[in-house]
Amino acid sequence: MDIKLTPSVIGGKVSAIASKSDVHRLMICAALCDNDVTIKGVSRCADTDATASCIEALGARVTYNGRDCTVTPPKARAGKVLLDCGESGSTLRFLLPVAAILAKEPSFTGSGRLPERPIGELVDAMTSGGACFSADKLPLTVSGGLKAGRYSLPGNVSSQYVSGLLMALSCVEGESFIDITTPLQSASYVDMTLSTLKLFGSDVSKTEKGYRVKGREKLTSPKIAIADGDWSNGAFFLVSGAIGGSVTVKGLFTDSVQGDRKVLDALRSFGAKVTINGDEITVSHNKMQGCTIDLTDTPDLLPILAVAAAFAEGQTRFTGGERLRLKESDRLQTTADMLRSMGGKVEILPDGLIVDKVNLTGGTVDGANDHRIVMAASIAAAHGSGDVIVTGAQAVNKSYPDFFEDFTQLGGKADVITVR
């Protein structure tokens, strides 16, 4: 699907969707429980649907009722099952260790760029714990299960490895340790996992080297869990308010454990006006100035913050983003390409970007099959000076299927010109 975007005035109020990062974790922990769990406030998207499909293949039952989702855990360990993770890296990396304890022989497949995304360090760690792999990349089959023990993982590749092992080892009898051998990046995402596991009664504590997990047969159902509002996707509209006008996103809490709540710190650094009223975050335009932003704990914010940088006086430097090359696209390259396609001036660094203020004009942007590139390009186009065509705009379905509905509700102008 190709979208034509026309410069427009964006402003008003929109409700945040549920955090897919939170929903992944809640669904998987619910599948490891002793009883049903109802998750309230779920926003469905391709990634969380992939997780739901996979835990159903493992024997769970997932029932939707509006924005409520009830997960009934498996009654017994599954045998040979096929788990299709779609394009969801979270689904794959969380469920590799979890499926090893919920099934005797789970097989995994995926699509898009997922088979290219790294899992080698997680495979090595699980192998040390008793699992056997038919291959070190998709498609693959796991057998042998997992046992309690000591696991080692690097912290600079993917925090999802740590999260997956924490969830799985919480349901393996005995005491386990996860040692982090290099500085942990995206640590806030592991904090999200720890918060979820605490809700489900898991006994995990931090150690000098990493984490200690006291495993048991099953997690304890909290009966009801409430999905957190999504700071990652709310950031697109908050940045729009900073560039021009004023936008309020409702349903975002500043005490959330999501790392991407730091988008407010970045916007303040640019000079935008930020107002907080309970769960309503309002960002209004003010004169914006370039700054330096460290992406180590918030890499997913790069595409939309790079758009903000294109409207900020002077130059903005982004650092700590080397892992962005391993996302749905090489986001250092595709973010630069997106801005350059509209007349932007961008230099690619080994771990980030340098973005100069330039008046963005019209052009054609390759969506790169990446939801965050498509959404960032849409915000940029709204504030530019000419029409922009974004190809492959259906990529938003990965995390935010209703993005263009909310975009137009706030005043954005988007028209479908090609359906592929």
Residue pairs with C-beta under 8 A, 6 or more apart in sequence:
1 392
1 393
1 394
1 416
1 418
1 419
1 420
2 389
2 390
2 391
2 392
2 393
2 416
2 417
2 418
2 420
3 378
3 389
3 390
3 393
3 404
3 414
3 415
3 416
3 417
4 387
4 388
4 389
4 414
4 415
4 416
4 417
5 377
5 378
5 381
5 382
5 387
5 388
5 389
5 390
5 412
5 413
5 414
6 381
6 387
6 413
6 414
6 415
7 381
7 382
7 383
7 384
7 385
7 386
7 387
7 413
8 382
8 411
8 412
8 413
9 244
9 245
9 411
10 237
10 240
10 241
10 244
10 245
10 247
10 379
10 382
10 383
10 407
10 410
10 411
10 412
11 241
11 245
11 246
11 247
11 410
11 411
12 247
12 248
12 409
12 410
12 411
13 247
13 248
13 249
13 250
13 280
14 237
14 247
14 248
14 249
14 250
14 406
14 409
14 410
15 249
15 250
15 251
16 229
16 230
16 231
16 233
16 234
16 249
16 250
16 251
16 252
17 43
17 229
17 230
17 233
17 234
17 400
17 402
18 41
18 42
18 43
18 67
18 227
18 228
18 229
18 230
19 227
19 228
19 229
19 230
19 231
19 232
19 258
20 43
20 45
20 47
20 48
20 90
20 230
20 399
21 90
21 189
21 192
21 230
21 232
21 258
22 192
22 196
22 227
22 228
22 230
22 258
23 39
23 42
23 43
23 48
23 51
23 69
23 227
24 47
24 48
24 51
24 88
24 90
24 91
24 94
25 94
25 163
25 167
25 192
25 193
25 196
26 37
26 39
26 196
26 225
26 227
27 39
27 48
27 51
27 52
27 55
27 62
27 69
27 71
28 51
28 55
28 94
28 95
28 98
28 167
29 37
29 167
29 196
29 197
29 199
29 200
29 219
30 36
30 37
30 39
30 60
30 71
30 73
30 200
30 221
30 225
31 55
31 58
31 60
31 71
31 73
31 74
31 98
31 102
32 73
32 98
32 102
32 167
32 170
32 171
32 200
32 218
32 219
33 71
33 73
33 200
33 218
33 219
33 220
33 221
34 73
34 218
34 219
34 220
34 221
35 73
35 221
35 223
36 70
36 71
36 72
36 73
36 221
36 223
37 70
37 71
37 73
37 221
37 222
37 223
37 224
37 225
38 68
38 69
38 70
38 71
38 223
38 224
38 225
39 68
39 69
39 70
39 71
39 225
39 226
39 227
40 67
40 68
40 224
40 225
40 226
40 227
41 67
41 68
41 226
41 227
42 48
42 64
42 67
42 68
42 69
42 227
43 67
43 227
43 230
43 400
43 402
44 64
44 401
45 397
45 398
45 399
45 400
45 401
46 86
46 87
46 88
46 397
46 398
46 399
46 401
47 86
47 87
47 88
47 90
47 91
47 398
47 399
49 86
50 84
50 85
50 86
50 87
50 88
50 91
51 88
51 90
51 91
51 94
51 95
52 62
52 69
53 83
53 84
54 83
54 84
54 85
54 91
54 95
54 99
55 62
55 71
55 95
56 62
57 78
57 81
57 82
57 83
58 74
58 78
58 81
58 83
58 99
58 102
58 103
58 106
59 73
59 74
59 75
59 76
59 77
59 78
59 102
60 71
60 72
60 73
60 74
61 71
61 72
62 69
62 70
62 71
62 72
63 69
63 70
63 72
73 218
74 102
77 101
77 102
77 103
77 104
78 102
78 103
78 104
78 106
79 103
79 104
79 105
80 103
80 104
80 105
80 106
80 107
81 99
81 103
81 105
81 106
81 107
82 106
82 107
82 108
82 109
83 95
83 99
83 106
83 107
83 108
83 109
84 109
84 110
84 111
85 91
85 92
85 95
85 108
85 109
85 110
85 114
85 138
86 110
86 111
86 112
86 114
87 110
87 111
87 112
87 113
87 114
87 328
87 369
87 398
88 110
88 114
88 398
89 114
89 117
89 158
89 160
89 327
89 328
90 160
92 108
92 110
92 114
92 117
92 119
92 138
93 119
93 122
93 158
93 160
93 161
93 163
93 164
94 160
94 163
94 164
94 167
95 106
95 108
95 164
96 108
96 119
96 122
96 123
96 126
96 142
96 164
97 122
97 126
97 131
97 146
97 164
97 165
97 167
97 168
97 169
98 164
98 167
98 168
99 106
99 108
99 142
100 106
100 126
100 131
100 142
100 144
100 145
100 146
100 168
101 145
101 146
101 168
101 171
101 172
104 143
104 145
105 141
105 142
105 143
106 141
106 142
107 139
107 140
107 141
107 142
108 138
108 139
108 140
108 141
108 142
109 138
109 139
110 138
110 139
112 328
112 369
113 328
113 329
113 369
114 138
115 137
115 138
115 139
116 137
117 326
118 157
118 158
118 326
119 136
119 137
119 161
120 136
120 137
121 153
121 154
121 157
121 158
121 161
122 153
122 158
122 161
122 164
122 165
123 133
123 136
125 151
125 152
125 153
125 161
125 165
126 133
126 142
126 146
126 151
126 165
127 133
128 149
128 151
128 152
129 146
129 147
129 149
129 151
130 144
130 145
130 146
130 147
131 142
131 143
131 144
131 145
131 146
132 142
132 143
132 144
133 140
133 141
133 142
134 140
134 141
134 142
135 141
146 168
146 169
146 172
147 172
147 174
148 169
148 172
148 173
148 174
148 175
148 176
148 215
149 174
149 176
149 177
150 176
150 177
150 178
150 179
151 165
151 169
151 176
151 177
151 178
151 179
152 178
152 179
152 181
153 161
153 162
153 165
153 178
153 179
153 180
153 181
153 210
154 180
154 181
154 182
155 162
155 180
155 181
155 182
155 183
155 184
155 185
155 187
156 182
156 183
156 184
156 185
156 323
157 323
158 186
158 323
158 326
159 184
159 185
159 186
159 187
159 189
159 190
160 189
162 178
162 180
162 184
162 190
162 193
162 210
162 211
163 189
163 190
163 192
163 193
165 178
166 178
166 190
166 193
166 194
166 197
166 202
166 204
166 211
166 213
167 193
167 197
169 176
169 178
169 213
169 215
170 197
170 200
170 202
170 203
170 204
170 213
170 215
170 216
170 219
171 215
171 216
171 217
171 218
171 219
172 215
173 215
173 216
173 217
174 215
175 212
175 213
175 214
175 215
176 212
176 213
176 215
177 207
177 209
177 210
177 211
177 212
177 213
178 210
178 211
178 213
179 209
179 210
180 209
180 210
184 190
185 296
185 297
185 320
185 323
186 259
186 296
186 297
186 298
186 299
186 323
187 259
187 297
188 257
188 258
188 259
188 297
188 298
189 259
191 257
191 259
192 257
192 258
194 204
195 257
197 204
197 219
198 204
199 222
199 225
200 219
200 220
200 221
200 222
201 219
201 220
201 222
202 213
202 219
203 213
203 214
203 216
204 211
204 212
204 213
204 214
205 211
205 212
206 212
228 253
228 256
228 257
228 258
229 251
229 252
229 253
229 256
229 279
230 252
230 258
230 400
231 252
231 256
231 258
231 260
231 261
231 263
232 258
232 260
232 300
232 301
232 399
233 375
233 399
233 400
233 403
234 249
234 251
234 252
234 263
234 281
235 260
235 263
235 301
235 304
235 305
236 304
236 375
236 376
236 378
236 379
236 403
237 247
237 249
237 379
237 406
237 410
238 247
238 249
238 263
238 264
238 267
238 281
238 283
239 263
239 267
239 283
239 304
239 305
239 307
239 308
239 379
240 247
240 379
240 382
240 383
240 410
241 247
241 248
241 272
241 282
241 283
241 284
241 285
242 267
242 270
242 272
242 283
242 284
242 285
242 286
242 288
242 308
243 285
243 288
243 307
243 308
243 311
243 379
243 383
244 285
244 311
244 383
245 284
245 285
246 282
246 283
246 284
246 285
247 282
247 283
247 410
248 280
248 281
248 282
249 280
249 281
250 279
250 280
251 279
252 261
252 279
252 280
252 281
253 279
254 261
254 264
254 276
254 281
259 297
259 298
260 298
260 300
260 301
262 297
262 298
262 301
263 298
263 301
263 304
263 305
264 274
264 281
264 283
266 291
266 293
266 301
266 305
266 308
267 274
267 283
267 308
268 274
269 291
269 293
270 288
270 289
270 290
270 291
270 308
270 309
270 312
270 316
271 286
271 287
271 288
271 289
271 312
272 283
272 284
272 285
272 286
272 288
273 283
273 284
273 285
273 286
274 281
274 282
274 283
275 281
275 282
275 283
275 284
276 282
287 313
288 308
288 311
288 312
288 313
289 312
289 313
289 314
290 309
290 312
290 313
290 314
290 315
290 316
290 317
290 355
290 356
290 357
291 312
291 316
291 317
292 316
292 317
292 318
292 319
293 305
293 316
293 317
293 318
293 319
294 319
294 320
295 301
295 302
295 318
295 319
295 320
295 321
295 324
295 352
296 319
296 320
296 321
299 320
299 321
299 323
299 324
299 327
299 331
300 327
300 372
302 318
302 321
302 324
302 331
302 332
302 335
302 352
302 353
303 331
303 334
303 335
303 338
303 372
303 373
303 375
303 376
304 372
304 375
304 376
304 379
305 318
306 316
306 318
306 335
306 336
306 339
306 346
306 353
306 355
306 376
307 339
307 376
307 379
307 380
308 316
309 316
309 318
309 355
309 357
310 339
310 344
310 355
310 356
310 357
310 358
310 360
310 380
311 357
311 360
311 383
312 357
313 357
314 356
314 357
315 354
315 355
315 356
315 357
316 354
316 355
317 349
317 352
317 353
317 354
318 349
318 352
318 353
318 354
318 355
319 349
319 351
319 352
320 351
320 352
321 331
321 332
321 351
321 352
321 353
322 350
322 351
322 352
324 330
324 331
324 332
324 335
325 331
325 332
325 333
327 370
327 372
328 368
328 369
328 370
328 371
328 372
328 395
328 398
329 368
329 369
329 370
329 373
331 370
331 372
331 373
332 348
332 349
332 352
332 353
333 348
334 366
334 368
334 370
334 373
335 346
335 353
335 373
335 376
336 346
336 347
336 348
336 353
337 365
337 366
337 368
338 344
338 365
338 366
338 368
338 373
338 376
338 377
338 380
339 345
339 346
339 355
339 360
339 380
340 346
341 363
341 364
341 365
341 366
342 360
342 361
342 362
342 363
342 365
342 377
342 380
342 381
342 384
342 388
343 358
343 359
343 360
343 361
343 363
344 355
344 356
344 358
344 360
345 355
345 356
345 358
346 353
346 354
346 355
346 356
347 353
347 354
359 384
359 385
360 380
360 381
360 383
360 384
360 385
361 384
361 385
361 386
362 384
362 385
362 386
362 387
362 388
363 386
363 388
363 389
364 388
364 389
364 390
364 391
365 373
365 377
365 381
365 388
365 389
365 390
365 391
366 391
366 392
367 373
367 374
367 377
367 390
367 391
367 392
367 393
367 395
368 392
368 395
369 392
369 395
370 395
371 395
371 396
371 397
371 398
371 399
371 400
372 399
373 395
374 390
374 392
374 393
374 395
374 396
374 403
375 396
375 400
375 403
377 388
377 390
378 390
378 393
378 403
378 404
378 407
378 412
378 414
380 388
381 387
381 388
381 390
382 407
382 412
382 413
389 417
392 420
393 404
393 416
394 420
396 403
396 404
404 412
404 414
407 414
408 414
